[in-house]
Amino acid sequence: MMQHPNVVAAAAIVKDKSHLVGYFTPAHINNEALKDTVAARLPVYMVPAVWIGLDAMPLNVNGKIDKRALESLDVIMDIECLATPTERQMARVWSQVLDVNLSCIGRQTSFIALGGDSLTAIKVVSACTQVGLRLTATHLLQTMVLSRVASLVSLVDETNVHVWPSVAVADDVTAAIRDEYSQTLGLETFQVYPLPPLQAGMVYATINDRTQYLYQHTLVVQDDAVDASALRLALGRLLRQHEILRTTFVTTAHGLHQVIRSSTSAAVDDVDFAVVDAASLDAFLRNDRVRGFEIGDKYFLRLTLVTCQDTRTAVWTIHHALYDGWSLSLFMEDFFTSLHGVNLPSRPPYRMLVDYVHAQDSVATEAYWRKYLQGIEPSLVGATSDKHATAEMTDDDALVLTAMTTSLHEVTRAAHVAGVTVAELLVLAWAATLRKYTRQHDVVFGNVVSNRDIPVDGIDRMLGLAINTIPHRVRFDDTASLTALFDTIQTERGTSTPHAHVGQLDLKRWSGHTELFDTLFLYQNFPPTAMEDAQALVQLVPRPPPVYEYEFAISLVVEPSASSLAAHAMYNPSKIPRLQARHMLDEFDHTLSHLVQLTHTAQSTTTASLWSLCPSQYKLIESAMFGPTTPLPFELVHHA
């Protein structure tokens, strides 16, 4: 707006979670001329839907525009009416998923402006499927404006319902597995499937160290009616219903495969369930972790009822190869349902995801990643060493920011103004943080993607490991505006989705680097679990976040809550010291806060502004520059 020659002051805010409103002074400027000025420079989703001219812009005590005063002004929304049945159906879905009044949604309404993000996009796709509208999350996030999204529904119909061919495993592979494992695993009727790259990597790591990728989830049993028999019965129901929980892993001369036993062969009395007394829960958890998992185990999960004095705790021990954070909430929901004796929901089998991965065009995937990584240099913050950390978990405090400086509301509002999702804004903040440590304008790091937006029917309801770690590259140009950087994010959104199940070994080969990055970013935004009715029976008790990381120098995990963002970092002590990990966590917090402030002036602010350091870093630099002073015996050197 400030590009218009007659505008003196301007601001844009999201009003009532639904529309971007542009305020400007003086009031006599022609709205259409101003709109044309903005539309010529910004994508459609960043053009205000409502224009308000003011005689004077409200200012706060610091002389800056008072956006709270602007938010309090009454605004009459001019909403373009929905024109087609598809648009009206799409608007109803948006209203339901985003919890926005239907009357606030028009043809030009932006999904992002309403509060949409990658999680709600997946929910919208699922809701659309239920009402007969076929859409992909990628198309939704790339298009965003309702009328344009509605026009794409018929275009993506056939691809979204495509049934991927089942993966065929050679008969000699099945025969070899039957000969070697039928007795130890009790194999009768079973299926054999290959493993997606990340799942295979996790199992290979476990072959070398049985404690790797083992996770423990604790639930305090509060109701006396929930005894060992009830827990065993609930576990048996889960195993019969979900084949991913009946999956184990085997190795033969043909390689690594997953074996899925039939529901009839997984008898209730065959489940890995135990009742133990322990001096303390922590002591049990340590011993349970040492036990780990190994090739030849019937199950890669187990349930133990642990009694410590007067407290009973159900401990789920499960290998990461069977689930991810998204499906954990679904898994727990089904466990609570099973405890109540209610019929479990039908979920798509994990085999459908494996079929999808193996049906993708490997040539196209290689071409995409070679182009994406062309000319890139590694972004490494840790010491270059082949030695892995061997330190065991100690009583060290986890590196945690339970409440970051910037609230979730502020980050969400800034993301809406910038036309990006909350996850994309967080990823950009991490990239800007890495730039400060690597001094590179072209940075790359590992980004964990949920893959719950791929074209597999029911993927949002599927149990299993869908995530993968892929490279995320951000190129900074200190002469370009932040708006240009946001535009790039919008342009690249969703382009990696068809190629997101690539393996790390392939990426290293195609990039020409043995180590491309040593940092990882993970935004854990999962669907909520329906746990209200279960609280009287059992209560899920979160464990403290882990301290150590063994694959990357540092991994940053960000989780949203009702009103705030929490972050914690895991670090590899053989790569970086704890103090550096702490500094990086604090620097990310500062960078995000600074970026949120800059989004409101993105058009006139360059990315050079993102070099700003947090106060603790400035103090560290000053302490290194200025040390103690000692009087010299002579005023001049030549006197000496």
Secondary structure, DSSP 8 states (H G I E B T S, - for coil): -TTSTT--EEEEEEETTTEEEEEEESTTS-HHHHHHHHHTTS-GGGS-SEEEE-SS--B-TTSSB-HHHHHHS----------SHHHHHHHHHHHHHHT--GGG--TT-BTTTTT--HHHHHHHHHHHHHTT----HHHHHHH-BHHHHHHHTTTTHHHHT---------HHHHHHHHHHHHHHHT-SSEEEE---HHHHHHHHHHHH-TTTTEEEEEEEE--TT--HHHHHHHHHHHHHH-GGGGEEEEEETTEEEEEEE-TTTS-GGGS-EEEEE-S-HHHHHHHHHHH---TT-S-SEEEEEEEETTEEEEEEEEEGGG--HHHHHHHHHHHHHHHTT--------THHHHHHHHHS-HHHHHHHHHHHTTT---B--S---S--------S---EEESS-SS-HHHHHHHHHHHTS-HHHHHHHHHHHHHHHHH--SEEEEEEEE--TTSS-TTGGG--S---EEEEEEEE--TTSBHHHHHHHHHHHTTTTGGGTT--HHHHHHHHT-S--B-EEEEE--------GGGTTTEEEE------B-SSSSEEEEEEE-SS-EEEEEEE-TTTS-HHHHHHHHHHHHHHHHHHHHHGGGGGG-BGGGGG---HHHHHHHHHHH-------S-SSGGG-
